[in-house]
Amino acid sequence: MDVSLHNAPLAAGDEADDDALVETRSALPLPRGVREDLVISNPQEDETAEVPPSAPDAVIAPGRMLALADFAPPRLSAGERLLRLAYKMGVPGQALARPFSKAARERLIASADNPLPGDKVAGTALRAGHFLLHGVKLPVSQADFGGVARMVPPMERYVHSFAWLADLEAAAPREQCVPVAERILGAWLTANPKEPKKPGKAGLWTVDSAGTRLLSWLVHAPLILSGDKTFRARAMAAITGHARWLDRHVERGEDLLARFAGWAAITAAGLLLSDGKPRRLFGEAGMVRAIGEMVGDDGGVLSRSPLAQIEAIELLVRLGACYKAVGREPPEAIAAMLAMLVPPLLALTHGDGSLGSWQGGWAIGADQISRLIEASGARTRPLRDVRQWGYQRALAGKSVLQFDTAPPPMARHARTGCASTLAFEFSHAGHRLIVNCGGAAAAGGLIPARLDAGLRATAAHSTLVLDDSNSTAVLINGKIGAGVNQVDVERRMLEGERGSGATRIEASHDGYASRYGLLHRRILILRDDGTELRGEDLLVPAKGKGSRGKVAYAIRFHLGAGIEARLSDDRQGAGLALPDGSYWQFRSGGGEVGIEDSIWADKHGRPIAIQQLVVQGLASRGGGNFAWLLKKMG
């Protein structure tokens, strides 16, 4: 099936541009001037010299754990190994650290400096008596700290993890923040006088919640241990109780990231509490083992979530502050972990430094990302070809392309798993042209909780959808079901005449094979000057021979905030006016183009009304191809 865009009409008010509308065929020919005989497979681009070579037609499978010899627990003497073993078997740390001394009350031996400043606006709201998250206020007086009346998940996590301590600290001098912190902590301790016998599957007594809470208390100890003697004793009892509870239950964490948070908190407690050496040795071994299980071999967490990637980096940064507080160098593995975790996260940044919206995340702002990277101490560049984490990045001129080329995460890793395989985002000069809706993890704020499943659906992403069904089943509680099992990926540089060229990425998935007998293949070609992105979506029979009949398809392109779209007279394209005054044209080689409403989660996790272009029609079960072009005009 040949699709010609050469003589397609322009949108009203556009000027003809011969280079913009060139013939596009089912094999998707190279951009004008590019010679097909000069194809270089798998180039390593200058932005990331450390990206490992990747073979064409690579098959991406989820769940490959990190297996590097560098990530081994610190070398210990025979005596230290014996201490760790004895502590693991339940011998109290004080008995091991000072076997012939009288038992003494545990105390904090050092105070860490918070390395990650919080949100001043949220801190100011706390001083006024409200928790503020994703645009929603919860009066402190109405918060159920006992967990009986469940809050919406984002607010519940924010309140019970005590992440708000960083926000409070950023809002005012310490002496003005201490009364607020002590008042809230006092109410929380009254509602939770002792630790439960075993972890819960959700709520405030999961391993993840207890671990992040303990680490927050230790890093922000001056805010909660500056009151009178009675309150300090009460707070210290909670700290030591949490540490002992995690010692017993850390391996029962609800997922890999939860266990890592628990191990990081145990290690921090071993550093900052008296007689903590046995606990520190125990925690370091578990923490290094946990990161090896949680991270793929290219540094991306197995949940494929940028939110989880950020949380893992934050845990390591805060733990590093605890090492610094006691004047101890952290194990080499921690620096190696940070060096591996940061480049994949940077791969999902757009030209303005903010994140793309993937796996439940939203467009987290450049200021938050830059503070995190600065605190990590990692000096590196984004990875372009993050094979196992599953995101391809192409940088061309002022344009950035992000492409999801992997199956969704396995159910046991996913917290807000999304059916986003073969979706893409595209930005130019800091302005987002094509986005995903994002924000599923923020549902429960200004984004209604009932939209959670919808924001995780395939239709909430810029990709092809068959029969209004998800390429991978979206389940409750953030989990993912059956669907995409295998993704084939090939990346090439196309080199042409007079230095012109393009990046070509081709990927396919089998998410619709069992239901409709079709594979979805997507080809994206981004010119080196960043002014033209051409694509083709192909439906290929899974068993080599197509079935009879037809199935409805829709190719969705969610547009960035502030973009004004206007359909062309022939309804085969649209003109896109960006907020900066630039103008782009979208053309389709098949199917009618329509404009529909959509939403997008901004950097605060709040919903913004946007539009989407939808190319839709009926496709033969014997296969089909749908070419399209996005080009900057003028």
Phi, psi and omega in degrees: 000119180263139179237122181252128176248004189296319183252018181294140181295151177272159173293156182304133177090354180273155174258149181293143178219107186299327181286340186284324188240089181249165185295134179237126182244176185299331178276359181054082182296166182289160175302159185304131179090357181265128182271131185287340181278354179250075182246124179251122181278135166055058179286155174257112186279159191292343184287342181213094182286347185263004180290127179291149178301145179231135184279148174299157179058032177293144177258124182261124177237139183283160167090011177283118182277162178291134180223071181240136182294337181296335184265065177247153177302154180303147178292134183238154172286169179300321179295320180291323176297322179293320177300314182297318180295317181294320179294320179297330181277355174110004177288128182302145181298323181295322179294330179278321183284322180223076189295337185248015181253158178290139180300134181235159179291136180293147181217165177273125185265349180202162180239124181275149173267129181296119183273351185236098180301145181269194181268115183296324180295315178294325177294321177296321177297322178297318179296335178271359175101019181225141162279135181235120181211128178053036177086357181254136177257136174236113178302134180302324182294340181259358181285132177268095184288346180277350177080009180287307176269099187297134171278169173295148189308314180298317180292321179301315180295318182297316184289310188281341176277350183059027174297337180293346177299323178294320178295316180298317181297329181282347189270336187196167174303155187303318184297336177275340182269333185303313180300323180293313181298318181291325180295316180290316179298320179300317178295322180293317180293326176296321180283341182226073186293336179209162181283147177287168182289332181212158181292154174266170177274345178203170177091202190278349181246038165276163177298322180297313181295315181294321180293313179293327178294313180298318179295322177296317179299319182290317182289329182251031183306321180302335180283334186245356181238026181253005182272204182287170186299320181296315181291322179299318179296322179293317179293319179295324177298322178293320180297310181292325177295318177297319181297316179294321179297318179291324176308320185277329193242004188300326181285356178260020178300151187289338174203182185295320180293323178297317179294323178295319177299320178296315180295322178297319179293320177299316179296317178298319178295322177296331178281318192261344178265150181296149180055040187262004184302312179302320179294321179298315180298319178297315182292320181298318179296315180293323182294315181294322177295320182294320180292327177294329178277334188271337190247139176283176188284357173251008176097358178269139179293151186290343175285350180060020184257126175297332176296317177293324177298317178297315181298319179298318178294317179299319179299316181292323179295316179293322176295322176299325177295327177291320175299317180297324182297328181259007178069030181246138176284132178291158176304149181302332182298329181293315177297322179294322178298312181298320180297331179274327185284329187288313183302318177298323178296317179296336178297339181259018175266144175269184184297334179272003178090355179272165186273153168286165185259098184227145174048051176087351180281179180222184187281066182304134191292157182297327182295318179293319180294317182295322177296320180295314181295320178297318180292330181290335182078001181280130177244099187206177179243164180295146169282140178270325190235080183269084193297306186284325176292329167099019179237129174263140179235131175235129179246123182218113183059236178265009185255147176230129177245130174241134189223124180276110186236047178208160174296159173300165180295156174297152185303323184287345178262337191280138169252320174224060184296138183237146178272069191251012185303132182071015170280160177218160169234150184216132179226157178219127178054038178084357179254131180277124176267309181241131184225173164254157183298312179067181171088007181298324180287346178262001180297129188119347171269230175290337171280119183301143181299331182291346179273359184308305183296322180296323180286345177266354185285162178300322182294343177276005181236158183275084180201185181271140178235134176257128172054035180054032181242155181281144176292333173225139183297134177259118184255177179285166177059029175079004185274166182235141180252213184285155179159243182292123177249331186219139176231128175260135185228139172221131179235133181220155167259131177257119184253130184236196183285152176052037175078359179286160180183187182198161171258127181244123178236127179237134179213153178218153178224162185251023186296333181256006186294315185289329183270321187238358179070023184233141170262143175260122177241133179235134177241127177238132177233118181249119179297151184296336178274357175077008185262359182214126173237117177246145183218165175212132175252123182243141171251119187240132178304134185288330184251019176086339180229123184286159177267167178277161178100180181227161179221143180287141176229156174214128175254116188256137176233095178286128186268149179295161181298138177084359180276131176261122181251141177221125183291148173284164184298328182271001180057030174250008181190183180203149172263139183239115178261119183272160180300335181275004178094350178285163186226131179238153177239136175249132177230141179244142179266000181189146183083152181273137181269132175231166177242127179231162178282154177206177174228160181216137180272122182280190187293344177262005183075024180257146183283136176238132178288127177226181176242164175223143171271135181232119173261118186219160180173201178247134180246143177290142175289352174277356178117168179181167177219146186223107182267151177209163185218136176234117187222140175282131183262148176082000000 
